[in-house]
Amino acid sequence: MALDASTLSAAIRAELLSKGHGITDNVQLTDLCDSIAAAVVAHIIANAVVLPVLLVAPPGGGPVTGTGTIT
């Protein structure tokens, strides 16, 4: 499953609004949440180190190495 900045943005927005700190639900809030979510997703995609999707033992033996990616 690919990371989805719009879903993260909606979750950030909902969390901020639920806190009731006088935050106004408007276009500026949506833009802020979109920007935060896009930055978080880009950072995770660029910096995450994950295990390979398919683990195959080398024919000569030894540990399985390599990394996968997040999309």
C-alpha positions in Angstrom: 0.0 0.0 0.0 1.4 3.3 -1.0 1.8 6.2 1.5 -1.0 8.7 0.9 -0.4 12.3 1.8 -4.1 13.2 1.5 -5.1 10.6 4.0 -2.4 11.8 6.4 -3.4 15.4 5.8 -7.0 14.6 6.7 -5.9 12.8 9.9 -3.7 15.8 10.9 -6.5 18.2 10.3 -9.0 16.1 12.3 -6.6 15.8 15.2 -5.9 19.5 15.3 -9.6 20.4 15.2 -10.4 17.8 17.9 -8.0 19.6 20.3 -10.3 22.7 20.4 -7.5 25.3 20.7 -9.4 27.9 18.8 -8.2 26.5 15.4 -10.5 27.6 12.6 -11.5 25.0 10.0 -10.6 26.9 6.8 -8.6 26.8 3.6 -5.4 27.9 5.4 -5.7 25.0 7.8 -6.2 22.5 4.9 -3.2 24.0 3.1 -1.1 23.7 6.3 -2.1 20.1 6.8 -1.4 19.3 3.2 2.1 20.8 3.4 2.9 18.9 6.6 1.6 15.6 5.2 3.5 16.0 1.9 6.8 16.8 3.8 6.3 13.8 6.2 5.6 11.4 3.3 8.5 12.6 1.2 10.8 12.3 4.2 9.7 8.7 4.9 10.0 7.7 1.3 13.5 9.2 1.0 14.9 7.9 4.3 13.2 4.7 5.3 15.2 1.5 5.4 13.0 -1.6 5.1 13.6 -5.3 4.6 13.4 -6.7 1.1 10.0 -7.6 -0.1 11.1 -11.1 -1.1 13.5 -13.0 1.0 15.6 -15.5 -0.8 18.5 -17.4 0.7 21.7 -17.1 -1.3 22.6 -20.4 -3.0 26.1 -20.5 -1.3 24.6 -19.8 2.1 25.0 -16.8 4.3 22.7 -14.0 5.5 20.1 -12.4 3.3 21.0 -8.8 2.7 19.5 -5.8 0.9 16.8 -3.2 1.4 13.4 -2.6 0.0 11.6 0.7 -0.6 8.5 2.5 0.5 6.2 4.0 -2.1 
